[in-house]
Every structure is written in structure tokens, then in C-alpha cells.
């Protein structure tokens, strides 16, 4: 578990930027915001192992501009005939900047008829969301979407 | 007192793909929030949801703190036969709730 501190990255970037301006670190060390998907990458690695993840088949519906990160409607659907021989086994949704990289795992099967799941999620920051589907042949397919959040979840104090 | 809202079509034709919706009232406390005194509020979430159709599992989900409070879930299944859908939610602090709904398939 990681304690959530939204100011850490900003502080790091500020420090790195300041250091670069002083000339002690070359400017290339100032990485853009995409520099912290390490947890996301390792969570995906835990799921797929060494298997390749191809882009396609999966569709992720989340409003691109979210006013309230505490409850964000999300629908994931996968193009699949959903027969006994060719169906979606599971759908996994990940995020980049919440305290935890996982959002949810959904296990379906040929009895589902349609590979589509909807729920409501929390987003702590503007970030990338990734959905990965595992098909019955063992292959992995993914899609990702960038979401802008104006009011973040999880950060307010209780009482 | 926890309570569930279930939406299953009461009737369907055999082979129809039907949508099932389920909502359970639950705080889904993330475990990342702090009180004004600085203490972490302990995690209290639903971790697992299962739907069985006449005893056979047709849908299962693992929830994480990133699922919003009062978790809502909607999914699909093929109406095979008349019978019962059983829903089960399991979570932290011994949380365990069930609900069921019946369907008539022609």
C-alpha cells in the first residue's frame, strides 16, 4: 500500500526543474507527466505475464471531462461473438494515478451473451485509464482513454 | 442496514440476452482518507460480487477502492431457463449480503 500524496510528483518535478535550471542535471531528466506509470505497468504485468497485449477489440466509455471524481460512470465492452469457442474470459480495468493501480476485475464467460460491463468508479486525478480483456484463446486486448477530472476523489478529509 | 437494488427482467424469451443491474448500499471507504487529526480511516470496501443463475456462476467481479460508494454493476447474460438469480456481496469487516430475483423464460 502506498500513502497517497498528490503533492509528491509536483514537488519532484519542481525540484527536478529547479535543479535543471541550475545546470546540475541535464534538462532531459525533467520528464513529462507520463513518467509515473510504473505501478500501472507492473499491475498489468502481474495480469498478463509475458504475453503480448494487442490494441483493439476493447471499447472503454468514460466521460472525457469529469466534474466529480467520486463517481464516474464507466462502461467496458469487447467485440466478441461470445460462443463456447470464442468468448471473453475476463475484463480488467486499471488506472495510472489513483493510490492503487487496480479498479476492478470482471469475470464473464460464454453465458454472458454480450461482453459488456458497467459500473461507477473513483478517479483521484486527471489520468489514463486502461482496460484489458482476456479472450478464451488466452490472448490479451486493450484500450486506453485519457480523462480530465476537475474535482478529485479520495483526497478530502473526514470530519 | 445494507440494502440491495436488483433489476432483472421478470420475463424473457429463451436465448435473449438480458441486462442485469445490481446496486448495494455501502460506504466503500478507500483506506486512503484521513481524519482532521491525521489518522487514516481504515479501509472498508466490498471486495467481491458474484451472480449465480440457477446455481451456475455467470458473473463475478473483484472490487478495489477505486469503485465508487454504493457499488453499481450492470452486465449481461443469456436467458436459458426459468429460475433464480442469486447475488452475493462479500467485503471487509465480515460484510456479507445476498439477494435474489426470479425470471420466467418462455
Interface residues (C-beta under 8 A of the other chain):
Chain A: X1 X3 X4 X70 X71 X72 X95 X98 X99 X100 X102 X103 X104 X105 X106 X107 X108 X109 X111 X112 X113 X114 X115 X116 X117 X118 X119 X120 X121 X122 X123 X153 X154 X155 X156 X157 X158 X159
Chain B: X17 X30 X31 X32 X33 X34 X35 X36 X41 X53 X56 X58 X59 X60 X61 X62 X63 X64 X65 X66 X67 X68 X69 X71 X72 X73 X74 X75 X76 X77 X78 X80
